[in-house]
């Protein structure tokens, strides 16, 4: 019986530890469109403009895939857009789709995401990031100052409060079993 209880408690603790809520941030219902913002929250993430322009552009962008896009233009260093979890805490930024402006004279631009380089093109492309346990993700402006970058379909995971509670319960159960064995 104790072995069964130990196995069940361990499975509960390990299962809860890996559980997180996956979400995809799109801007399909965002309003108002085409209006510069200093900070806005969408789908559980907050986007803060530390640059020249940031807004949600309607579907008319030539390198969009027909959806609204997050647009960021930073024309002087160190301009960047910060992404945080709405209400605070940590999250994992799994992936996002990005492109540089269709009128950028360079066919590619290298941005920095939390200090690491990412080269993007004028074609909206998915990029896997897997930035785990971060409280903020900072994405630089276009270094050539010749345009903007756009993003959509931002996939992230955030720990669920229920998962954290289950993890605590599982760990407490393991502690009780260990304590009883010591007696």
N, C-alpha and C positions, 0 to 999 in steps of 0.2 A: 504494500500500500504506500509506504514512504517513497519507494522508487518511482511509483506512478505519480505521486504528488510532486516529487522533485522534477520529473520529466515534464509534467504539465506546466509547472511554474516557470521552468527554464524556457520552454517553448513560448509561453506568454511573454516573458521578458524580452526574448530575442525578437519575436515577431513585432512587438510594439516598438522596439528600438529602430527597426528598419522602416516603419510605417510613416508615410508622409502624404500630404495632400498635394497632388499634382494639379496645376492650373495653367491655362493658356490665356495670356492677356492679348486680346484683340481690341481694336478701337472702332468696331462696327457701329456701336450705338453711342459713341462719344459725342458730346455737344458742349460748347460751341466749337465748330470746326474752323480751321484757318485763323485762329486767334492766339497770339503769343501768350504763353503762361510762364509764371515764375515757379509754380509747383502745382501738380495735379495728381489725383489718385485714380487709378483704373484697375479693376480686377484684383485688388489686394496689394498692389504695388504703388509706390509714390515716386513720381518723376520730378526732379528738381533741376531747374535750368540754372547753370552756372556759366552761361555763355551769352551769345548775342540774341539768338532766337530759338524758341522751342514751341512747337504747336502740333496739333493733330491735323494733318492735311487730308482733305477729301480725296476721293478716288481718282482725281484727275492727274496725279503724278505720272509722267511718261514711263517711269520704271517701277511703278506699282503693279500689283497683280489684280487690280480692281477693288482693293480694300482701302480703308482709311489707314494712314501710316503716321507713326511718331516721327517728326522731323526735328533735327537738331543742327544748328549752325553756330559754330564757335569760331570767331575770326581772329582771336589772339590767344596766345598761350598764357596761362594754362586753362582755357575754357573746357568745360566738361559737363556732361549730364549725369546726375547721380540717381541711381535706382535704389530704393529702400523698401522694406516691407512696411506697409501701412500699419501704423500703431507700434512700430518698432519690432525688434527681435531679429533672429537670423533666418536665412533662407538659402536655398540652393538655386542658382540660376543655371538651368540645364542647357537651354539653347534659345536662339532667336534668329529671325531672318533679317538680313541687312543688305543695303546697297548704298552707293554714293550717288550724288545728284547726276542726273542725265546730262547736264551741261558742263560738268567738271571736265577740264581739258586733259586731265590725267586719266588713263583707263583704269588705274587702280590707286587706292590710297591705303596707307597703313595707319589705323587708329590704335589707341592703347585702351585696353580694358583691364582695369585694376593693375596697370603698369605693364601688362603683357601685350605684345604687338598682335594685331589681327589685320590682315590685308583683305580688303573687300573690293568689289568691282561695281559696275553700274547695273548689274543684273541682280535682282533680289534673290538671295541665296541663304539657305539655312546654315547656321554655324553652331556646332556643339561646343559648349563652354565648360559645363560641369564645375562651376565655382561653388563649392560646398561650404556651408556654415558661415556665410558672409553676412555682415550687417549692412553693407552698401556695395554697390557696383558702380564704378566711375568709368564712363566712356568718353574719351577725348573728342574734340572737334576734328574736322578734316585738317591735317597739318599744312596742306598747301594753301589754305584759306581761299580755295576756289569754289566752294560749294558747301553742301550739307551732306549728312547721312540720314537715311531713313531706316526704321525698324518696325517690325510687327511680329505677331505670333511668338510672343515672349513666354517661354515655358519655364516654370519654376515650381519648386516644392517647398513647403513650409511645414514644420512639425505641427501635427494636430494636438490640441490640448488633451483629447481623449487618449491618444496614443501615449502621451507623456504620463498620464495618470495610470494607464495600464502598465507601462514600464515600471513606475514606482511601486505598484502593487506586486508585480512579479519579483522585483528585487527585494521587497519586504518579505515576501514568501520564502525566498531563498535564504534570507537572513534568519528567519524563524526556524527553518529546517536545520540550518547549521548550528543554531543555538541549542536546539533540542538534542542534536547529536553530541554536542560537547558535554551535556549534562549526563 
